[in-house]
Amino acid sequence: MDEPEISLEQNALIRLSNLISLRNTQQLTSIIATQILSF
């Protein structure tokens, strides 16, 4: 039972969540870097 529409939506959601998590990790690393530099 292949439903391409649902799989496409799931693919888009996965890519979106990946982008969001990527940005979150970048923000975390930048915050940690600034804290380390402040010491």
PQR file with spaces between the fields and no chain letter, atoms N, CA, C, O and H, PARSE charges and radii, in Angstrom:
ATOM       1  N    MET     1       0.845   -1.201    0.000 -0.4000 1.5000
ATOM       2  CA   MET     1       0.000    0.000    0.000 -0.0000 2.0000
ATOM       3  C    MET     1       0.879    1.249    0.000  0.5500 1.7000
ATOM       4  O    MET     1       1.175    1.812    1.054 -0.5500 1.4000
ATOM       5  N    ASP     2       1.283    1.667   -1.172 -0.4000 1.5000
ATOM       6  CA   ASP     2       2.125    2.864   -1.250 -0.0000 2.0000
ATOM       7  C    ASP     2       1.263    4.104   -1.378  0.5500 1.7000
ATOM       8  O    ASP     2       0.404    4.180   -2.257 -0.5500 1.4000
ATOM       9  H    ASP     2       1.043    1.210   -2.028  0.4000 1.0000
ATOM      10  N    GLU     3       1.487    5.079   -0.507 -0.4000 1.5000
ATOM      11  CA   GLU     3       0.779    6.358   -0.600 -0.0000 2.0000
ATOM      12  C    GLU     3       1.820    7.460   -0.719  0.5500 1.7000
ATOM      13  O    GLU     3       2.292    7.982    0.291 -0.5500 1.4000
ATOM      14  H    GLU     3       2.185    5.017    0.207  0.4000 1.0000
ATOM      15  N    PRO     4       2.181    7.817   -1.950 -0.5600 1.5000
ATOM      16  CA   PRO     4       3.282    8.769   -2.178  0.2800 2.0000
ATOM      17  C    PRO     4       3.062   10.116   -1.511  0.5500 1.7000
ATOM      18  O    PRO     4       4.020   10.749   -1.068 -0.5500 1.4000
ATOM      19  N    GLU     5       1.802   10.568   -1.433 -0.4000 1.5000
ATOM      20  CA   GLU     5       1.558   11.876   -0.829 -0.0000 2.0000
ATOM      21  C    GLU     5       2.005   11.882    0.630  0.5500 1.7000
ATOM      22  O    GLU     5       2.685   12.805    1.077 -0.5500 1.4000
ATOM      23  H    GLU     5       1.024   10.054   -1.793  0.4000 1.0000
ATOM      24  N    ILE     6       1.616   10.843    1.364 -0.4000 1.5000
ATOM      25  CA   ILE     6       1.982   10.775    2.784 -0.0000 2.0000
ATOM      26  C    ILE     6       3.496   10.647    2.924  0.5500 1.7000
ATOM      27  O    ILE     6       4.091   11.287    3.791 -0.5500 1.4000
ATOM      28  H    ILE     6       1.063   10.093    1.001  0.4000 1.0000
ATOM      29  N    SER     7       4.119    9.835    2.089 -0.4000 1.5000
ATOM      30  CA   SER     7       5.565    9.655    2.196 -0.0000 2.0000
ATOM      31  C    SER     7       6.284   10.968    1.878  0.5500 1.7000
ATOM      32  O    SER     7       7.295   11.293    2.499 -0.5500 1.4000
ATOM      33  H    SER     7       3.635    9.314    1.385  0.4000 1.0000
ATOM      34  N    LEU     8       5.756   11.722    0.906 -0.4000 1.5000
ATOM      35  CA   LEU     8       6.357   13.014    0.582 -0.0000 2.0000
ATOM      36  C    LEU     8       6.233   13.961    1.762  0.5500 1.7000
ATOM      37  O    LEU     8       7.181   14.672    2.093 -0.5500 1.4000
ATOM      38  H    LEU     8       4.934   11.458    0.401  0.4000 1.0000
ATOM      39  N    GLU     9       5.064   13.973    2.401 -0.4000 1.5000
ATOM      40  CA   GLU     9       4.881   14.853    3.560 -0.0000 2.0000
ATOM      41  C    GLU     9       5.821   14.438    4.686  0.5500 1.7000
ATOM      42  O    GLU     9       6.430   15.288    5.336 -0.5500 1.4000
ATOM      43  H    GLU     9       4.294   13.395    2.132  0.4000 1.0000
ATOM      44  N    GLN    10       5.936   13.138    4.914 -0.4000 1.5000
ATOM      45  CA   GLN    10       6.838   12.663    5.965 -0.0000 2.0000
ATOM      46  C    GLN    10       8.276   13.048    5.635  0.5500 1.7000
ATOM      47  O    GLN    10       9.037   13.431    6.524 -0.5500 1.4000
ATOM      48  H    GLN    10       5.441   12.448    4.386  0.4000 1.0000
ATOM      49  N    ASN    11       8.650   12.948    4.356 -0.4000 1.5000
ATOM      50  CA   ASN    11       9.998   13.324    3.936 -0.0000 2.0000
ATOM      51  C    ASN    11      10.249   14.791    4.234  0.5500 1.7000
ATOM      52  O    ASN    11      11.308   15.149    4.748 -0.5500 1.4000
ATOM      53  H    ASN    11       8.032   12.637    3.634  0.4000 1.0000
ATOM      54  N    ALA    12       9.276   15.647    3.911 -0.4000 1.5000
ATOM      55  CA   ALA    12       9.417   17.083    4.151 -0.0000 2.0000
ATOM      56  C    ALA    12       9.530   17.358    5.645  0.5500 1.7000
ATOM      57  O    ALA    12      10.344   18.178    6.070 -0.5500 1.4000
ATOM      58  H    ALA    12       8.416   15.355    3.493  0.4000 1.0000
ATOM      59  N    LEU    13       8.709   16.669    6.445 -0.4000 1.5000
ATOM      60  CA   LEU    13       8.761   16.876    7.896 -0.0000 2.0000
ATOM      61  C    LEU    13      10.112   16.451    8.455  0.5500 1.7000
ATOM      62  O    LEU    13      10.674   17.122    9.321 -0.5500 1.4000
ATOM      63  H    LEU    13       8.048   16.003    6.101  0.4000 1.0000
ATOM      64  N    ILE    14      10.626   15.337    7.955 -0.4000 1.5000
ATOM      65  CA   ILE    14      11.930   14.859    8.434 -0.0000 2.0000
ATOM      66  C    ILE    14      13.017   15.867    8.087  0.5500 1.7000
ATOM      67  O    ILE    14      13.874   16.174    8.916 -0.5500 1.4000
ATOM      68  H    ILE    14      10.170   14.792    7.251  0.4000 1.0000
ATOM      69  N    ARG    15      12.980   16.386    6.846 -0.4000 1.5000
ATOM      70  CA   ARG    15      13.992   17.374    6.453 -0.0000 2.0000
ATOM      71  C    ARG    15      13.873   18.630    7.301  0.5500 1.7000
ATOM      72  O    ARG    15      14.879   19.204    7.716 -0.5500 1.4000
ATOM      73  H    ARG    15      12.283   16.137    6.173  0.4000 1.0000
ATOM      74  N    LEU    16      12.635   19.056    7.558 -0.4000 1.5000
ATOM      75  CA   LEU    16      12.406   20.261    8.360 -0.0000 2.0000
ATOM      76  C    LEU    16      12.957   20.062    9.768  0.5500 1.7000
ATOM      77  O    LEU    16      13.671   20.921   10.286 -0.5500 1.4000
ATOM      78  H    LEU    16      11.817   18.589    7.220  0.4000 1.0000
ATOM      79  N    SER    17      12.626   18.931   10.385 -0.4000 1.5000
ATOM      80  CA   SER    17      13.106   18.669   11.751 -0.0000 2.0000
ATOM      81  C    SER    17      14.628   18.574   11.769  0.5500 1.7000
ATOM      82  O    SER    17      15.268   19.000   12.731 -0.5500 1.4000
ATOM      83  H    SER    17      12.046   18.234    9.965  0.4000 1.0000
ATOM      84  N    ASN    18      15.211   18.013   10.699 -0.4000 1.5000
ATOM      85  CA   ASN    18      16.670   17.930   10.630 -0.0000 2.0000
ATOM      86  C    ASN    18      17.284   19.320   10.577  0.5500 1.7000
ATOM      87  O    ASN    18      18.287   19.585   11.240 -0.5500 1.4000
ATOM      88  H    ASN    18      14.692   17.667    9.918  0.4000 1.0000
ATOM      89  N    LEU    19      16.680   20.217    9.783 -0.4000 1.5000
ATOM      90  CA   LEU    19      17.181   21.586    9.697 -0.0000 2.0000
ATOM      91  C    LEU    19      17.073   22.275   11.044  0.5500 1.7000
ATOM      92  O    LEU    19      18.001   22.962   11.471 -0.5500 1.4000
ATOM      93  H    LEU    19      15.865   20.002    9.244  0.4000 1.0000
ATOM      94  N    ILE    20      15.936   22.094   11.720 -0.4000 1.5000
ATOM      95  CA   ILE    20      15.733   22.741   13.019 -0.0000 2.0000
ATOM      96  C    ILE    20      16.749   22.221   14.027  0.5500 1.7000
ATOM      97  O    ILE    20      17.347   23.008   14.760 -0.5500 1.4000
ATOM      98  H    ILE    20      15.182   21.536   11.373  0.4000 1.0000
ATOM      99  N    SER    21      16.951   20.919   14.073 -0.4000 1.5000
ATOM     100  CA   SER    21      17.914   20.352   15.027 -0.0000 2.0000
ATOM     101  C    SER    21      19.322   20.828   14.692  0.5500 1.7000
ATOM     102  O    SER    21      20.133   21.063   15.587 -0.5500 1.4000
ATOM     103  H    SER    21      16.464   20.280   13.478  0.4000 1.0000
ATOM     104  N    LEU    22      19.612   20.971   13.385 -0.4000 1.5000
ATOM     105  CA   LEU    22      20.928   21.459   12.975 -0.0000 2.0000
ATOM     106  C    LEU    22      21.145   22.871   13.498  0.5500 1.7000
ATOM     107  O    LEU    22      22.209   23.183   14.034 -0.5500 1.4000
ATOM     108  H    LEU    22      18.953   20.780   12.658  0.4000 1.0000
ATOM     109  N    ARG    23      20.133   23.728   13.342 -0.4000 1.5000
ATOM     110  CA   ARG    23      20.253   25.102   13.832 -0.0000 2.0000
ATOM     111  C    ARG    23      20.401   25.120   15.342  0.5500 1.7000
ATOM     112  O    ARG    23      21.189   25.895   15.885 -0.5500 1.4000
ATOM     113  H    ARG    23      19.270   23.474   12.906  0.4000 1.0000
ATOM     114  N    ASN    24      19.637   24.260   16.029 -0.4000 1.5000
ATOM     115  CA   ASN    24      19.721   24.218   17.492 -0.0000 2.0000
ATOM     116  C    ASN    24      21.126   23.825   17.938  0.5500 1.7000
ATOM     117  O    ASN    24      21.665   24.418   18.872 -0.5500 1.4000
ATOM     118  H    ASN    24      18.997   23.631   15.588  0.4000 1.0000
ATOM     119  N    THR    25      21.721   22.837   17.284 -0.4000 1.5000
ATOM     120  CA   THR    25      23.069   22.412   17.662 -0.0000 2.0000
ATOM     121  C    THR    25      24.070   23.519   17.356  0.5500 1.7000
ATOM     122  O    THR    25      25.014   23.720   18.121 -0.5500 1.4000
ATOM     123  H    THR    25      21.283   22.356   16.525  0.4000 1.0000
ATOM     124  N    GLN    26      23.884   24.241   16.253 -0.4000 1.5000
ATOM     125  CA   GLN    26      24.789   25.344   15.930 -0.0000 2.0000
ATOM     126  C    GLN    26      24.689   26.430   16.990  0.5500 1.7000
ATOM     127  O    GLN    26      25.706   26.977   17.417 -0.5500 1.4000
ATOM     128  H    GLN    26      23.117   24.078   15.632  0.4000 1.0000
ATOM     129  N    GLN    27      23.457   26.751   17.423 -0.4000 1.5000
ATOM     130  CA   GLN    27      23.284   27.760   18.463 -0.0000 2.0000
ATOM     131  C    GLN    27      23.918   27.288   19.762  0.5500 1.7000
ATOM     132  O    GLN    27      24.572   28.065   20.458 -0.5500 1.4000
ATOM     133  H    GLN    27      22.631   26.307   17.076  0.4000 1.0000
ATOM     134  N    LEU    28      23.726   26.012   20.089 -0.4000 1.5000
ATOM     135  CA   LEU    28      24.311   25.471   21.320 -0.0000 2.0000
ATOM     136  C    LEU    28      25.827   25.561   21.270  0.5500 1.7000
ATOM     137  O    LEU    28      26.450   25.985   22.243 -0.5500 1.4000
ATOM     138  H    LEU    28      23.196   25.381   19.524  0.4000 1.0000
ATOM     139  N    THR    29      26.429   25.171   20.160 -0.4000 1.5000
ATOM     140  CA   THR    29      27.889   25.204   20.056 -0.0000 2.0000
ATOM     141  C    THR    29      28.400   26.636   20.140  0.5500 1.7000
ATOM     142  O    THR    29      29.444   26.885   20.744 -0.5500 1.4000
ATOM     143  H    THR    29      25.923   24.827   19.369  0.4000 1.0000
ATOM     144  N    SER    30      27.676   27.580   19.540 -0.4000 1.5000
ATOM     145  CA   SER    30      28.105   28.982   19.597 -0.0000 2.0000
ATOM     146  C    SER    30      28.009   29.503   21.024  0.5500 1.7000
ATOM     147  O    SER    30      28.893   30.225   21.485 -0.5500 1.4000
ATOM     148  H    SER    30      26.829   27.378   19.049  0.4000 1.0000
ATOM     149  N    ILE    31      26.930   29.137   21.729 -0.4000 1.5000
ATOM     150  CA   ILE    31      26.771   29.572   23.127 -0.0000 2.0000
ATOM     151  C    ILE    31      27.884   28.980   23.987  0.5500 1.7000
ATOM     152  O    ILE    31      28.490   29.682   24.797 -0.5500 1.4000
ATOM     153  H    ILE    31      26.212   28.550   21.355  0.4000 1.0000
ATOM     154  N    ILE    32      28.149   27.693   23.811 -0.4000 1.5000
ATOM     155  CA   ILE    32      29.213   27.045   24.588 -0.0000 2.0000
ATOM     156  C    ILE    32      30.560   27.683   24.258  0.5500 1.7000
ATOM     157  O    ILE    32      31.378   27.904   25.150 -0.5500 1.4000
ATOM     158  H    ILE    32      27.656   27.122   23.154  0.4000 1.0000
ATOM     159  N    ALA    33      30.792   27.978   22.988 -0.4000 1.5000
ATOM     160  CA   ALA    33      32.059   28.587   22.580 -0.0000 2.0000
ATOM     161  C    ALA    33      32.228   29.951   23.234  0.5500 1.7000
ATOM     162  O    ALA    33      33.316   30.269   23.714 -0.5500 1.4000
ATOM     163  H    ALA    33      30.127   27.799   22.263  0.4000 1.0000
ATOM     164  N    THR    34      31.177   30.761   23.262 -0.4000 1.5000
ATOM     165  CA   THR    34      31.281   32.091   23.869 -0.0000 2.0000
ATOM     166  C    THR    34      31.520   31.961   25.370  0.5500 1.7000
ATOM     167  O    THR    34      32.283   32.740   25.942 -0.5500 1.4000
ATOM     168  H    THR    34      30.293   30.502   22.871  0.4000 1.0000
ATOM     169  N    GLN    35      30.877   30.986   26.015 -0.4000 1.5000
ATOM     170  CA   GLN    35      31.087   30.796   27.453 -0.0000 2.0000
ATOM     171  C    GLN    35      32.530   30.371   27.723  0.5500 1.7000
ATOM     172  O    GLN    35      33.149   30.833   28.682 -0.5500 1.4000
ATOM     173  H    GLN    35      30.257   30.354   25.550  0.4000 1.0000
ATOM     174  N    ILE    36      33.060   29.492   26.876 -0.4000 1.5000
ATOM     175  CA   ILE    36      34.450   29.047   27.061 -0.0000 2.0000
ATOM     176  C    ILE    36      35.398   30.227   26.829  0.5500 1.7000
ATOM     177  O    ILE    36      36.376   30.391   27.559 -0.5500 1.4000
ATOM     178  H    ILE    36      32.557   29.117   26.097  0.4000 1.0000
ATOM     179  N    LEU    37      35.108   31.047   25.814 -0.4000 1.5000
ATOM     180  CA   LEU    37      35.964   32.196   25.521 -0.0000 2.0000
ATOM     181  C    LEU    37      35.890   33.223   26.641  0.5500 1.7000
ATOM     182  O    LEU    37      36.881   33.893   26.928 -0.5500 1.4000
ATOM     183  H    LEU    37      34.313   30.914   25.222  0.4000 1.0000
ATOM     184  N    SER    38      34.725   33.358   27.280 -0.4000 1.5000
ATOM     185  CA   SER    38      34.579   34.346   28.356 -0.0000 2.0000
ATOM     186  C    SER    38      35.426   33.942   29.565  0.5500 1.7000
ATOM     187  O    SER    38      35.857   34.805   30.330 -0.5500 1.4000
ATOM     188  H    SER    38      33.920   32.813   27.047  0.4000 1.0000
ATOM     189  N    PHE    39      35.669   32.637   29.743 -0.4000 1.5000
ATOM     190  CA   PHE    39      36.549   32.200   30.834 -0.0000 2.0000
ATOM     191  C    PHE    39      37.987   32.499   30.429  0.5500 1.7000
ATOM     192  O    PHE    39      38.914   32.219   31.189 -0.5500 1.4000
ATOM     193  H    PHE    39      35.319   31.936   29.121  0.4000 1.0000
